[in-house]
Amino acid sequence: MNNWKERITTNPAQCGGRPCIRSMRIRVVDVIDLLASGLTQNQVLQELPDLEPEDIEAALKYAGSKLDHPIIAA
């Protein structure tokens, strides 16, 4: 998915400025937490019916991008 960044939005007036899915009040962390608790992607989609499969992929890619940073060794 090349357009995952378009699915993640931030708005200081919504959800405390935390990253959300497509300007909805579904935070990226909510999606990640559901997956981390053991729900499958299909179960997450059932739990949050406004989500699309691409939204889950975008949330995962967003989280990965925040964790993947270079470490400079001296």
ABEGO torsion letter per residue (X at the ends): XAAAAAABBBBAABGGGBBBBGGBABBAAAAAAAAAAGBBAAAAAAABAABBAAAAAAAAAAAAAAABBBBBBX
